Amino acid sequence: MPGRQQTLRGAIDWSYSLLSPPQQSLLARLSVFTGGCDLDAASAVNAGDDRILELMEQLLEQSLVRQVGDLEARFGTLETIREYAAERLEASGQADSVRQLHADHFLALAEEGERELEEGDQALWLEKLEQEHGNLRAALTWIIDHGDGSRAQRLTGALWRFWWIRAYLREGSGWLAAALSIPASGQPANRAKALSGAGNLAWAQGAYEAAETFHQEALTLRRELNDRPGIGRSLNNLGALAETRGRYEEAVSLYEEALAIAKDVGDRRSVALILGNLGGVHVVLGQHAASREACEESLKRFRELGDRVAQTGVLNNMVFLLMSQGFHREAAGFQAQSIALLLEMGNTENVAMSLDGAAEILCRLEMAGEAARLWGAGQSLRESLGQIVPPNNAEDREKAIGAARSAMGGAAFETAWIEGCDMSPTDAERYALRVLEIEA
């Protein structure tokens, strides 16, 4: 070990020796956290010791712990101190039990977050889960490495919506695959939820055959369990898959069956979601009045639920409807609302689709250069996330891009496209809002 590192370790060793046994124990236990922790988490791994605040303040005074983070009071250590503390934890013989407490805590937090992302303070919980993502990864690693299929499926089933919204599509799919590969006897409901999450993340990445396999297995399990809310959600997922593949009559049938179940069991969020999905299919089938009615009812219900994330997809369907009717300026207003919500919520998964919608509006309004930039930004984002252009949108998108290219000339179009590729997603969203505001 180099002399400087020996000196640093000696200083840490000396500071550690001055701590009382409870302080030493807490410092060692804090080493299991990645990216810091709040007091609740620290208390959880310290076996609920009611002196946690007092002990943490003492470690702060000794400069062995520091305050970190923005959302609330959080505590962390320098990496050199964390490594030292981890060695002490291993030497104590308590490492496994402390990591188990850590995993228990973050499983409970993920399941609370799952509920909050459906009908709670979505913005707060998206940021909380983002902040705790390192700890959630550590908990997943521990649970999966120990072959606990039931808890692995519970945790991944609780986290898939967060991964979806924040577009951790490849990562989430990897965790779900690992969890589903572990036997979990006696827990089919947990497996069904994880399968649904895997299907939705596969769908978002264009892996439609895999998505269908996941969703069909989830539906089978839920029927065996007579889990009617789950059956309705699985049917809706299969409807979205059929719609993306251009099988619109099949999609309508699945959506309508899912909607009847959701209404019967009082699944308010699913009712709103399915109505929005039906609104999109009705446009393709030329049923404009039915589309508007379904979309408006869906938006009304989501607003009552406080679900700002899901509103973006319905707003995009309203854009699709208005564009099909030639109401381009009205469509611009709805598209701006959708993009503003994406920015507010940090909803990355739906950004490329919304940028494409904005680009087509601008192309129709003879703003081809602005459109080309947004198409470029959307394509760059898709490639970075592992997304594809949905097959049912690809032909219309290529026609619009061709029209813009012809209007501008190939060289000018390519220049604008590359300028868009160089934009960050946030910059592209803000640019879209600026140009849409001009035309809305």
C-alpha positions, -999 to 999 in steps of 0.1 A, spaced: 0 0 0 15 34 -10 26 57 19 -2 82 14 -29 55 16 -12 40 47 -13 75 63 -50 79 54 -59 45 66 -41 51 98 -60 83 104 -93 65 98 -83 36 121 -74 61 148 -107 79 144 -126 46 145 -108 36 177 -121 67 195 -158 57 188 -180 40 213 -192 5 203 -226 17 192 -210 44 170 -186 18 156 -215 -5 148 -235 22 130 -206 33 109 -199 -3 98 -236 -8 90 -237 24 69 -212 8 45 -240 -12 29 -256 19 14 -249 32 -21 -252 69 -26 -261 76 10 -293 70 30 -319 88 51 -325 83 88 -353 57 83 -330 36 62 -301 40 86 -324 30 115 -336 -1 95 -301 -15 92 -292 -6 128 -320 -29 140 -343 0 148 -320 16 175 -340 46 187 -307 65 193 -301 67 155 -303 105 153 -280 110 183 -255 84 169 -256 100 134 -249 135 149 -219 121 167 -205 106 135 -211 139 118 -191 157 145 -162 132 140 -163 139 102 -168 102 95 -203 109 80 -214 138 60 -248 152 49 -256 146 12 -286 149 -12 -314 174 -20 -348 158 -11 -343 154 26 -317 149 53 -294 122 39 -261 109 51 -231 93 34 -194 87 38 -164 92 16 -155 61 -4 -123 55 16 -143 55 48 -170 34 34 -144 8 23 -129 8 58 -163 5 74 -172 -24 50 -141 -43 62 -152 -38 98 -187 -50 90 -173 -82 74 -150 -87 104 -180 -84 128 -197 -115 112 -229 -94 108 -226 -85 71 -252 -109 58 -278 -100 84 -272 -62 78 -275 -66 40 -307 -86 46 -321 -56 66 -310 -33 38 -328 -54 12 -360 -56 34 -361 -19 38 -357 -11 1 -382 -38 -9 -408 -21 13 -398 13 -1 -402 1 -37 -436 -13 -30 -447 20 -15 -433 38 -45 -453 15 -68 -485 26 -51 -475 62 -51 -467 62 -89 -502 51 -96 -522 74 -74 -499 95 -53 -473 122 -55 -457 110 -87 -431 137 -90 -419 133 -54 -417 95 -57 -400 95 -91 -372 116 -76 -371 95 -45 -367 63 -64 -341 79 -86 -322 90 -56 -324 55 -41 -316 38 -74 -282 27 -62 -296 12 -31 -324 -5 -50 -298 -20 -73 -278 -32 -43 -309 -48 -28 -317 -65 -61 -282 -78 -64 -283 -92 -29 -317 -108 -33 -309 -124 -67 -275 -136 -57 -291 -154 -28 -317 -171 -51 -347 -156 -34 -371 -157 -64 -402 -145 -45 -386 -113 -32 -368 -108 -65 -401 -109 -84 -418 -87 -58 -390 -61 -61 -387 -60 -99 -425 -61 -102 -427 -30 -80 -400 -12 -99 -409 -18 -135 -431 13 -138 -403 35 -125 -379 19 -150 -405 25 -178 -411 62 -170 -374 70 -166 -365 48 -196 -342 24 -179 -355 -1 -204 -325 -23 -210 -315 -23 -173 -350 -30 -161 -354 -59 -186 -321 -74 -173 -333 -73 -137 -367 -87 -146 -351 -116 -166 -328 -124 -137 -357 -124 -112 -380 -145 -134 -353 -171 -139 -353 -180 -102 -380 -204 -90 -404 -189 -66 -428 -215 -54 -462 -204 -40 -460 -168 -53 -477 -168 -87 -492 -132 -82 -457 -118 -78 -445 -137 -109 -475 -124 -129 -466 -88 -119 -430 -92 -129 -440 -109 -162 -463 -79 -170 -434 -55 -163 -411 -76 -185 -437 -75 -212 -441 -38 -211 -404 -31 -211 -400 -55 -240 -428 -38 -259 -411 -4 -254 -380 -18 -270 -398 -33 -300 -393 -69 -288 -429 -78 -296 -427 -116 -297 -410 -116 -262 -436 -91 -250 -464 -114 -261 -449 -144 -244 -446 -125 -211 -481 -110 -213 -497 -144 -222 -480 -161 -193 -491 -133 -169 -526 -136 -182 -526 -174 -177 -514 -170 -141 -539 -143 -133 -568 -164 -147 -557 -193 -126 -557 -170 -96 -590 -154 -106 -572 -121 -102 -598 -100 -122 -580 -66 -119 -548 -84 -131 -567 -101 -159 -580 -67 -171 -545 -52 -170 -530 -81 -190 -557 -79 -216 -550 -42 -219 -513 -49 -224 -521 -74 -251 -544 -49 -267 -515 -23 -269 -493 -50 -284 -519 -58 -311 -524 -21 -318 -487 -15 -323 -486 -44 -347 -514 -29 -367 -540 -55 -357 -566 -29 -348 -598 -49 -346 -581 -74 -323 -569 -45 -302 -604 -30 -299 -617 -64 -288 -590 -68 -261 -594 -33 -249 -632 -36 -246 -629 -68 -227 -603 -52 -204 -625 -21 -199 -655 -41 -189 -635 -59 -162 -618 -27 -150 -652 -10 -146 -667 -41 -128 -638 -43 -103 -635 -6 -98 -600 -3 -112 -601 35 -118 -567 39 -132 -571 10 -157 -604 24 -169 -587 57 -176 -558 40 -194 -579 17 -215 -602 46 -226 -571 65 -238 -559 35 -257 -593 31 -273 -591 67 -283 -560 60 -303 -574 30 -321 -606 48 -330 -586 74 -350 -571 47 -372 -605 32 -378 -619 66 -388 -641 68 -357 -633 104 -349 -662 112 -326 -656 80 -306 -619 88 -303 -625 123 -290 -651 111 -265 -627 83 -252 -597 106 -250 -616 134 -232 -630 110 -207 -596 94 -202 -580 128 -195 -607 138 -171 -602 106 -151 -564 108 -151 -567 144 -139 -591 133 -111 -565 106 -101 -537 131 -102 -518 109 -127 -497 134 -147 -475 107 -162 -503 89 -180 -519 120 -193 -490 124 -218 -500 93 -238 -537 104 -240 -526 139 -251 -506 124 -279 -536 104 -290 -556 137 -291 -528 151 -313 -531 121 -336 -569 127 -338 -566 164 -346 -539 159 -372 -560 133 -389 -588 160 -391 -565 187 -404 -566 208 -372 -529 214 -370 -528 244 -348 -551 228 -322 -529 198 -323 -499 220 -315 -515 231 -283 -522 195 -271 -486 184 -281 -472 213 -261 -492 202 -231 -478 167 -235 -442 178 -237 -446 202 -208 -458 173 -187 -429 151 -198 -404 178 -187 -422 183 -154 -422 146 -145 -389 136 -160 -408 111 -181 -382 100 -206 -399 69 -222 -424 89 -241 -402 118 -253 -392 104 -287 -428 98 -296 -438 133 -286 -410 149 -305 -421 130 -336 -456 143 -331 -443 179 -327 -422 174 -358 -451 163 -380 -472 192 -368 -444 216 -377 -439 200 -411 -476 205 -419 -472 241 -409 -443 245 -433 -417 247 -406 -396 218 -421 -363 229 -405 -377 229 -370 -394 195 -378 -361 180 -390 -343 190 -357 -370 174 -336 -370 142 -357 -332 140 -353 -334 146 -316 -361 119 -313 -341 94 -333 -309 100 -313 -328 95 -281 -344 62 -294 -311 48 -303 -296 57 -269 -325 40 -250 -329 9 -272 -364 20 -286 -377 17 -321 -403 35 -341 -436 16 -335 -445 -3 -367 -480 12 -369 -464 47 -369 -434 40 -392 -450 45 -426 -467 79 -418 -435 91 -401 -413 82 -432 -438 100 -455 -437 132 -434 -398 130 -432 -397 126 -470 -420 157 -474 -398 178 -452 -366 166 -470 -381 175 -504 -392 209 -491 -358 218 -477 -334 200 -500 -313 170 -488 -283 189 -476 -303 215 -455 -324 187 -441 -294 166 -430 -278 197 -414 -310 203 -393 -313 166 -385 -278 165 -371 -284 197 -351 -313 178 -335 -292 147 -328 -268 169 -309 -295 182 -286 -300 167 -251 -336 153 -245 -343 183 -222 -330 208 -248 -351 192 -275 -382 193 -254 -377 230 -246 -370 237 -282 -402 219 -292 -422 240 -267 -408 272 -281 -416 265 -317 -450 250 -308 -460 280 -288 -455 301 -319 -480 281 -339 -505 269 -312 
